[in-house]
Amino acid sequence: MNLKEFIRDVQDFPKPGIGFKDITPLLLNPQALQEGLNQFVKLVEGKKLDKVVSMESRGFFFGPLIANAIGAGFVPVRKPNKLPYETIQQEYALEYGTDILEMHVDAIQKGDKVLIHDDVLATGGTAEAVVKMVEKAGGEVVQLDFLIDLTFLNGKEKLEGYTINSLIKY
């Protein structure tokens, strides 16, 4: 099954000039959703992972499914003041300005083997911030998996030295 067939292009969203990759058609199709999950699970076959860390919000579609399928815990990463317990933070650069991501302080234990999952690898800033948080907490990033890699934005450059996989490339 070609998962790319289930990605819809939406022009000028969220602002003019942006070509947005909408994954909701994939999520609406049970066979495509299952195929995506199967492909993600295959990417970590034979690896011992303790946690799957995903970023809000679209990373939450596959992240918990992957964690459940491989017998790992799921760790949500969110914007500030969205998590109910004590957090660690990581600031990261945006095109104009900065933003912050948070994760519970007890989510990653020293030595945890971690898969970082998100829907899209664009400029790599979000993923880089999550890598820093996981490592600051004592975890080891085993690999980063994405549904989509927007290769023309060179996000992999910020993640050099890490294993990076994506199911769909543009």
C-alpha positions as CSV (number, residue, x, y, z in Angstrom):
1,M,0.0,0.0,0.0
2,N,1.3,3.4,-1.0
3,L,0.7,5.6,2.1
4,K,1.5,8.8,0.0
5,E,-1.8,8.3,-1.7
6,F,-3.5,9.1,1.6
7,I,-1.8,12.5,2.2
8,R,-3.7,15.5,1.1
9,D,-2.0,18.8,0.0
10,V,-3.7,21.9,1.4
11,Q,-2.3,25.1,-0.1
12,D,-2.0,28.3,2.0
13,F,-2.4,26.6,5.4
14,P,-1.8,27.6,8.1
15,K,-0.8,30.8,6.3
16,P,-0.3,31.9,2.7
17,G,2.6,30.3,0.8
18,I,2.6,27.1,3.0
19,G,1.8,23.8,1.4
20,F,0.4,21.7,4.3
21,K,0.6,17.9,4.3
22,D,-2.7,16.7,5.7
23,I,-2.6,13.2,7.2
24,T,-6.3,13.0,8.1
25,P,-7.2,11.0,5.0
26,L,-4.7,8.3,6.2
27,L,-6.2,8.4,9.7
28,L,-9.7,8.0,8.2
29,N,-8.8,4.8,6.3
30,P,-8.5,1.8,8.7
31,Q,-6.3,-0.1,6.3
32,A,-3.9,2.8,5.7
33,L,-3.8,3.5,9.4
34,Q,-2.9,-0.2,10.1
35,E,-0.4,-0.2,7.3
36,G,1.3,2.9,8.7
37,L,1.4,1.3,12.2
38,N,2.8,-2.0,10.7
39,Q,5.6,-0.1,8.9
40,F,6.5,1.9,12.0
41,V,6.7,-1.3,14.1
42,K,8.9,-2.9,11.5
43,L,11.3,0.0,11.7
44,V,12.1,-0.9,15.4
45,E,12.0,-4.7,15.0
46,G,14.6,-6.4,17.1
47,K,15.4,-3.2,19.2
48,K,14.7,-3.0,22.9
49,L,12.8,0.2,23.5
50,D,11.5,1.4,26.9
51,K,9.7,4.5,25.8
52,V,8.1,6.1,22.7
53,V,8.2,9.9,23.0
54,S,5.9,11.9,20.7
55,M,5.2,15.6,20.3
56,E,1.8,17.2,20.3
57,S,-0.4,17.1,18.6
58,R,-0.1,15.0,15.4
59,G,2.7,12.8,16.9
60,F,0.0,11.6,19.3
61,F,-1.9,9.7,16.5
62,F,0.8,7.0,16.0
63,G,3.0,7.4,19.1
64,P,0.7,5.6,21.6
65,L,-0.2,2.9,19.0
66,I,3.5,2.2,18.4
67,A,4.3,2.1,22.1
68,N,1.4,-0.3,22.7
69,A,2.5,-2.5,19.8
70,I,6.1,-2.9,21.0
71,G,5.4,-3.0,24.7
72,A,6.9,0.4,25.6
73,G,5.6,3.3,27.6
74,F,4.3,6.4,25.9
75,V,5.6,9.9,26.8
76,P,3.7,13.0,25.6
77,V,5.7,16.2,24.9
78,R,3.5,19.3,25.0
79,K,3.6,23.1,24.8
80,P,4.0,24.9,28.2
81,N,1.4,24.5,30.9
82,K,-0.4,21.6,29.3
83,L,1.0,18.8,31.5
84,P,-0.4,18.4,35.0
85,Y,2.8,17.4,36.8
86,E,6.3,18.9,37.3
87,T,8.1,19.2,33.9
88,I,11.4,19.8,32.3
89,Q,11.6,22.2,29.4
90,Q,13.5,22.8,26.2
91,E,13.5,26.0,24.3
92,Y,13.9,25.9,20.5
93,A,14.2,28.3,17.6
94,L,11.4,29.0,15.2
95,E,11.6,31.0,12.0
96,Y,10.8,34.1,14.1
97,G,11.4,33.8,17.8
98,T,11.4,30.7,20.0
99,D,9.0,28.2,21.6
100,I,9.2,25.8,24.5
101,L,8.3,22.1,24.8
102,E,7.8,20.2,28.1
103,M,7.8,16.7,29.3
104,H,7.1,15.3,32.8
105,V,10.3,15.1,34.9
106,D,9.7,11.4,35.7
107,A,8.8,10.3,32.2
108,I,12.3,9.2,31.2
109,Q,14.5,7.2,33.5
110,K,18.3,7.1,33.3
111,G,19.3,4.5,30.7
112,D,15.8,4.3,29.0
113,K,16.1,3.4,25.4
114,V,13.9,5.9,23.5
115,L,12.2,6.1,20.1
116,I,11.1,9.6,19.2
117,H,8.1,9.7,16.9
118,D,6.4,12.6,15.1
119,D,4.3,13.1,12.1
120,V,6.5,15.4,10.0
121,L,10.2,16.2,9.9
122,A,10.4,19.7,8.6
123,T,13.3,22.0,9.8
124,G,14.2,19.6,12.6
125,G,13.9,22.1,15.4
126,T,11.1,20.3,17.3
127,A,12.8,17.0,17.1
128,E,16.1,18.4,18.1
129,A,14.5,20.0,21.2
130,V,13.0,16.6,22.2
131,V,16.3,14.8,21.7
132,K,17.9,17.3,24.1
133,M,15.1,16.8,26.7
134,V,15.4,13.0,26.5
135,E,19.2,13.1,26.9
136,K,19.0,15.7,29.7
137,A,16.7,13.2,31.5
138,G,19.2,10.4,31.1
139,G,17.6,8.6,28.2
140,E,19.3,7.2,25.1
141,V,17.7,8.1,21.8
142,V,17.8,4.9,19.7
143,Q,16.1,6.5,16.6
144,L,13.7,9.0,15.3
145,D,10.8,8.0,13.1
146,F,8.5,10.2,11.1
147,L,5.5,9.6,8.9
148,I,6.7,12.4,6.5
149,D,10.1,13.9,5.8
150,L,10.0,17.2,3.9
151,T,13.5,16.6,2.6
152,F,13.8,20.1,1.0
153,L,13.8,21.7,4.4
154,N,16.9,19.7,5.5
155,G,15.6,18.8,9.0
156,K,18.1,15.8,9.2
157,E,21.0,18.3,9.4
158,K,19.9,19.2,13.0
159,L,19.8,15.5,13.9
160,E,23.2,14.3,12.6
161,G,24.5,11.3,14.4
162,Y,21.0,9.8,15.0
163,T,19.2,7.1,13.1
164,I,16.3,8.8,11.2
165,N,13.5,7.0,9.3
166,S,10.4,8.2,7.5
167,L,7.7,6.4,5.7
168,I,7.0,9.1,3.1
169,K,9.4,11.6,1.6
170,Y,8.7,14.8,-0.3
